[in-house]
Amino acid sequence: LNKPCGRIEMHNAALAAGAVVNFQVNNTIGTTTDVVLVACVGGVADPGNYRIEVRSVASTSFVVRVTNISAGSLSEAALITFAIIKGALT
């Protein structure tokens, strides 16, 4: 995913209520001064059932955390978009 923006398709394995999963996205254009935005854009019945956030940004990678904030187990292949906003050192 060596692009400034893209889409990630999650696996549809069960995610219990309140469960959290973290995964690393390798991207060679990223640096520690960048800002990474993520959003759930499809593949699910209700995007409001998920909290999707970036946990850390490192040189050439970032970590995405997906949390099931619903009251039940979910088994959906969420589509997540990301965009890297290039940062600058002054």
C-alpha distance (Angstrom), angle and dihedral (degrees) to the residues before:
residue distance angle dihedral
L1 . . .
N2 3.80 . .
K3 3.79 93.1 .
P4 3.82 133.8 102.4
C5 3.81 90.4 -114.9
G6 3.78 137.9 14.7
R7 3.77 150.1 135.8
I8 3.79 130.8 -90.0
E9 3.80 121.6 -161.9
M10 3.79 113.7 -151.6
H11 3.81 123.0 -145.3
N12 3.81 115.4 -104.0
A13 3.81 95.3 -124.4
A14 3.81 115.5 139.4
L15 3.80 116.4 -84.1
A16 3.80 111.0 -165.4
A17 3.81 122.5 -136.7
G18 3.80 108.2 -75.6
A19 3.81 92.8 8.7
V20 3.79 120.7 142.5
V21 3.80 130.0 -153.3
N22 3.81 125.8 -172.0
F23 3.78 125.8 -165.0
Q24 3.77 135.6 175.8
V25 3.80 122.6 -124.7
N26 3.80 113.9 -156.6
N27 3.79 113.0 -148.2
T28 3.80 120.9 162.0
I29 3.81 94.9 -155.1
G30 3.81 93.0 61.6
T31 3.80 124.5 98.9
T32 3.79 134.8 -176.8
T33 3.83 91.8 -101.0
D34 3.82 94.7 57.3
V35 3.80 127.7 102.1
V36 3.81 116.4 -134.6
L37 3.80 120.7 -157.8
V38 3.82 122.6 -163.6
A39 3.80 133.3 -175.5
C40 3.80 138.2 172.9
V41 3.80 106.1 -118.2
G42 3.78 105.4 170.2
G43 3.76 150.4 -36.8
V44 3.80 91.0 94.2
A45 3.79 135.2 87.3
D46 3.82 92.9 -130.6
P47 3.84 120.6 14.1
G48 3.81 87.2 -164.7
N49 3.82 88.3 74.2
Y50 3.80 90.4 71.8
R51 3.79 135.6 63.4
I52 3.80 109.8 -155.3
E53 3.78 119.8 -174.0
V54 3.78 142.6 155.3
R55 3.80 110.3 -111.9
S56 3.79 100.3 -174.3
V57 3.78 141.3 -2.2
A58 3.79 120.3 -149.5
S59 3.75 135.0 168.6
T60 3.85 105.6 -67.4
S61 3.85 96.1 -2.8
F62 3.79 147.5 52.3
V63 3.81 134.1 -163.6
V64 3.81 121.7 -127.0
R65 3.81 121.6 -159.3
V66 3.82 120.4 -157.1
T67 3.82 118.0 -167.4
N68 3.80 126.8 -172.8
I69 3.81 102.4 -135.9
S70 3.80 94.4 175.7
A71 3.80 125.7 100.9
G72 3.81 93.9 -113.7
S73 3.77 144.2 45.5
L74 3.81 116.3 -78.7
S75 3.82 127.4 -155.1
E76 3.78 104.4 -176.4
A77 3.81 133.4 130.9
A78 3.81 98.0 -126.6
L79 3.80 118.4 -156.5
I80 3.79 112.2 -138.5
T81 3.77 124.6 -169.8
F82 3.78 123.2 -158.0
A83 3.77 134.6 -166.6
I84 3.79 126.8 -169.8
I85 3.78 115.1 -146.8
K86 3.77 108.0 -159.3
G87 3.78 113.2 -123.5
A88 3.78 126.8 -152.9
L89 3.75 134.8 -147.0
T90 3.79 114.9 -132.9
